[in-house]
Amino acid sequence: MSDPAAAREAMNAELARTKFQRKAVATGSMQEVMDDATAFFKERGYRSGRTGRPNQIFVMGGREGAIPRGNAEILIQVNVGKGKAT
């Protein structure tokens, strides 16, 4: 039987190695961006759709390395940043 503490430490190390956060700027409307993002991930084999929260979509995938399932939430914000700069 394997050591639970070692398994937990391995999982924590994998989570620390693979986590990330990105910011992107899109010129389309919020609805277009949400539809495009959902379609993009569905075409690549992920489950994707709207969450119960406004302006968010979810992405769920299969096994990613030692992690049993990859999850993501994408938040779309409008009117962010300097005016006329993006």
Secondary structure, 3 states (H helix, E strand, C coil): CCCHHHHHHHHHHHHHHHCCCCCCCCCCCHHHHHHHHHHHHHHCCCEEEECCCCCEEEEECCCECCECCCEEEEECCCCCCCCCCC
